[in-house]
Amino acid sequence: MKRHSTRSGLRYCGAAILFVGLLAAELIYLFAGEDADMDAATEIARGRGYQHNLEVMGGKFAMLSADFNRWFVSLWHGRSLAYTVAVLAVVIAAVCFLLAHLMVPPSPAEPEAERKRG
């Protein structure tokens, strides 16, 4: 039985994460529609009265945090979710590939020492 090093294991994991993540993102993009409920909620939140009341009660920071929250929530619905999954898959796979690249390759004497022990 051939043993794989941690370095090659990280490469295989990175490739698997990239393949599965991009496949999932493509399937999400094909089958997900836009949320009509999210559009209605966004129109209410972008109204002048809502923004004025929010600024009066909480100040500029409340408005900025509400905008950030609205943006972050929108990443997890509809076709935006497909883009989010694709970006996360690429980033995680890149981290795996980078870690595999930074690892020190095993020395040639290492497999011989393991065979003597085994």
Secondary structure, DSSP 8 states (H G I E B T S, - for coil): -----HHHHHHHHHHHHHHHHHHHHHHHHHH----HHHHHHHHHHTSHHHHHHHHHHHHHHHHHHHHHHHHHHHTTSHHHHHHHHHHHHHHHHHHHHHHHHHS----THHHHHHHHH-
